[in-house]
């Protein structure tokens, strides 16, 4: 079971001020969650392979194949402002 002081510490870490009612509510909710994890810890998982992704998605990113680079005029074609062959942007300082 989680203690009220731990709830206060979690609130402090989150930089959130919790009312007494919220502290009591979160104490019950987090304790319930941790109790459920304790039940899961009792399961025998010795013969279960680790699952890194529950739905078995493979890498869906395409192979990185080098292609011809854009020419300067193509790169500047959609730039809202251009100056002397470069993209012009607002000053930052």
QUISULQUI-V64897 format. One record per run of one state. SS is the DSSP state (H for helix, E for strand, L for the rest). FROM is the first residue (numbers start at 1). TO is the last residue. If there is no record, write none. Layout:
# QUISULQUI-V64897
((SS | FROM | TO) (SS | FROM | TO))
This chain:
# QUISULQUI-V64897
((L | 1 | 3) (H | 4 | 13) (L | 14 | 19) (H | 20 | 41) (L | 42 | 71) (H | 72 | 76) (L | 77 | 81) (E | 82 | 83) (L | 84 | 85) (E | 86 | 87) (L | 88 | 93))
